[in-house]
C-alpha cells in the first residue's frame, strides 16, 4: 500500500489547478475591463466638466462686453 489518499488521485490535482487558474484569469480580465470602463467614465466626466466651464466662460465674456457697451452708452449720454 502507498501513503496517498485514495480520494484525490494524482491525475485530478493538475485539472483542479488549471480550473482554478482559468477562474483567476477570468477574474483578472473582468477586473481589468471594469477598471478600463471606470477610466473611460472619468475621462468623459472630465471632458463634460471642461465643456461646461468653457461655455460659462463664453457667457461671462459676452455679459462683460454687454456691460461695457451699456456703460459706454450711459457715459456718452
C-alpha positions as CSV (number, residue, x, y, z in Angstrom):
1,X,0.0,0.0,0.0
2,X,1.0,3.6,-0.6
3,X,0.7,6.7,1.6
4,X,-1.5,8.5,-1.0
5,X,-5.1,9.2,0.0
6,X,-7.5,7.4,-2.3
7,X,-9.9,10.3,-2.5
8,X,-7.6,12.5,-4.5
9,X,-5.7,10.6,-7.3
10,X,-2.7,12.4,-8.8
11,X,-4.4,12.9,-12.2
12,X,-7.1,15.2,-10.7
13,X,-4.8,17.7,-9.0
14,X,-3.5,19.4,-12.2
15,X,-7.0,19.6,-13.5
16,X,-8.1,21.4,-10.4
17,X,-5.1,23.7,-10.6
18,X,-5.9,24.6,-14.2
19,X,-9.5,25.2,-13.4
20,X,-8.5,27.5,-10.6
21,X,-6.0,29.3,-12.8
22,X,-8.7,29.8,-15.5
23,X,-11.1,31.1,-12.9
24,X,-8.4,33.6,-11.7
25,X,-7.7,34.6,-15.3
26,X,-11.4,35.3,-15.9
27,X,-11.5,37.4,-12.7
28,X,-8.4,39.3,-13.7
29,X,-9.9,40.0,-17.1
30,X,-13.2,41.2,-15.6
31,X,-11.3,43.4,-13.2
32,X,-9.2,44.9,-16.0
33,X,-12.3,45.6,-18.1
34,X,-14.0,47.2,-15.2
35,X,-11.0,49.4,-14.5
36,X,-10.9,50.5,-18.2
37,X,-14.6,51.4,-18.1
38,X,-14.1,53.4,-14.9
39,X,-11.2,55.3,-16.6
40,X,-13.3,56.0,-19.6
41,X,-16.2,57.2,-17.4
42,X,-13.8,59.5,-15.6
43,X,-12.4,60.9,-18.9
44,X,-16.0,61.6,-20.1
45,X,-16.8,63.3,-16.9
46,X,-13.8,65.5,-17.1
47,X,-14.5,66.4,-20.7
48,X,-18.1,67.3,-19.8
49,X,-16.7,69.5,-17.0
50,X,-14.3,71.3,-19.3
51,X,-17.0,71.8,-21.9
52,X,-19.3,73.3,-19.3
53,X,-16.5,75.6,-18.0
54,X,-15.8,76.8,-21.5
55,X,-19.5,77.5,-22.1
56,X,-19.7,79.5,-18.8
57,X,-16.6,81.4,-19.7
58,X,-18.0,82.4,-23.1
59,X,-21.3,83.5,-21.4
60,X,-19.3,85.6,-18.9
61,X,-17.3,87.3,-21.7
62,X,-20.5,88.1,-23.6
63,X,-22.1,89.5,-20.5
64,X,-18.9,91.6,-19.8
65,X,-19.0,93.0,-23.3
66,X,-22.7,93.9,-22.9
67,X,-22.0,95.6,-19.6
68,X,-19.1,97.6,-21.1
69,X,-21.3,98.7,-24.0
70,X,-24.1,99.7,-21.7
71,X,-21.7,101.7,-19.5
72,X,-20.1,103.4,-22.5
73,X,-23.6,104.4,-23.8
74,X,-24.6,105.7,-20.4
75,X,-21.4,107.8,-20.1
76,X,-21.8,109.3,-23.6
77,X,-25.3,110.5,-23.0
